Amino acid sequence: MPRAIWSGAISFGLVNVPVKLYSAVSKKTVRFHQLHDRDGVRIQQKRICPEDGEEVSYENIVKGYEIGPGQHVVVTQEELEGLDPKKTRTIDIEDFVELEDIDPIYYDHPYYLVPDKGADKAYNLLREAMRDSGRVAIARVVIRQKEHLTAIRPAGDVMTMATMLFGDEVVSPEGIDELPDETETTNRELDMARQLIDSLATDFDPGKYRDEYRERVLDLIERKAEGEEIAIQPEEEPERVPDLMAALEASVKAAREGDGAGVPADGAAASGNGRSRSSKGKAKASSSKGGGGRSSGGGRSKKTAKSS
């Protein structure tokens, strides 16, 4: 059962709504340990001073900010604590904005906000008022000695809170050198591209998409644990495409014939540089004992390999 990671109150005007905060995600990551290749023993990480070669204990480590090559300004923990954001137990709403005004690039981590004891009425009132207004609350909150900018909005029976990046943390694309050059596009090319988009258009269903790479990794681990030898197939070179129009026409045809199944999921059937990326992974593992034809996961239980 999920546990609240923070408790406090939503504050706006003279109104306070006691709430608890829960993480809205549980990431599934395959974690590996570092082992010594000769004996399989797990590697230990040690803090070694390169000057004298001795191990340094935690109590002898200080924080330093590099201001030049080999030059650091040492800052103590006490000095940092003196600058900590004011430790409040409130989510302070500063503004209400339109949802479409927020570029998704600013979103960081999602949470659920649920009412604390005795706060159901005030919580429901705020949620429904925000739903009727169609606006999102922009607020600040301090969690684990760090101030966060957040966006709060109603979602079904609860309210969600997403931490956000501050404006100076988002990199402008203008600083990227490899921006596309100006090119001319014909109406025929544009119409064909729109047809390809329309042929793949559907309602978003998050359950439709799975982390297939993670499933293949877990299957590979289980097969190796059972003693199978794994042969690595060589990387496949991208296929050359005659021209962009030919690639678009082929993609639209494949989508129509297979109801979208004939087009790579990453939409890479055509690229502006005239290349078609292979829909296969860079390196696939196949069993030298005839197990390569199994689908990832293969309906087998993952008892040997775990992900967290």
URSULBEL-V291981 format. One record per pair of residues at least 4 apart in sequence whose C-alpha atoms are under 6 Angstrom apart, sorted by the first residue. I is the first residue (numbers start at 1). J is the second residue. If there is no record, write none. Layout:
BEGIN
i->(I	I)
j->(J	J)
END
This chain:
BEGIN
i->(4	4	5	5	6	6	7	7	8	8	8	8	9	9	9	9	9	10	10	10	10	11	11	11	11	12	18	18	19	19	19	20	20	20	21	21	22	22	23	24	24	24	28	28	29	29	30	34	34	35	35	35	35	36	36	47	47	48	48	48	48	49	49	63	63	64	64	64	65	65	66	66	67	67	91	91	92	92	93	93	94	94	95	95	96	96	96	96	97	97	98	99	106	106	107	108	108	109	109	110	110	111	111	111	112	113	113	115	115	119	120	127	130	136	136	137	137	138	138	139	139	140	140	140	141	141	142	142	149	149	150	150	150	151	151	152	152	153	153	154	155	196	200	215	215	216	218	219	219	222	223	224	229	230	230	231	231	232	233	233	235	235	238	238	238	239	240	241	241	241	243	244	247	254	254	255	255	255	255	258	264	268	269	270	271	286	287	287	294)
j->(21	22	21	22	20	21	19	20	18	19	89	90	16	17	18	19	90	16	17	90	91	15	16	91	92	93	116	119	114	115	116	113	114	116	112	113	111	112	111	110	111	112	307	308	307	308	307	42	43	40	41	42	43	40	41	55	56	53	54	55	56	53	54	74	75	72	73	74	72	73	71	72	71	72	140	141	139	140	138	139	138	139	137	138	135	136	137	138	135	136	135	136	164	165	164	163	164	162	163	161	162	160	161	162	160	159	160	119	120	123	124	154	135	152	153	151	152	150	151	149	150	148	149	150	147	148	146	147	163	164	162	163	164	161	162	160	161	159	160	159	159	252	260	296	297	296	305	296	297	304	228	228	288	286	287	285	286	285	283	284	282	283	276	277	278	276	275	274	275	276	274	274	270	258	262	259	260	262	263	262	279	277	276	276	275	292	291	292	298)
END
